[in-house]
Amino acid sequence: MTIGTGVVLFVIGAILVFALNIQLDWVDLDMVGYILMAAGALVFIIGLVLLVARRGRSDTVVERDVI
């Protein structure tokens, strides 16, 4: 889920920076887009690290029959 969230944040940020030419007095959409792109890249990298960490761990299950 974190990898998908990172991609979505990056795409929304890229749309704000490169596709929209709207000027608002109260917010700089380019800066918001760059912030979203950076956050998306960070979340994507964290998701990859967590994915690798989960795959490296193995659980051993021992079953015992008690009579």
Secondary structure, 3 states (H helix, E strand, C coil): CHHHHHHHHHHHHHHHHHHCCCCCCCCCHHHHHHHHHHHHHHHHHHHHHHHHHHHHCCCCCCCCCCC
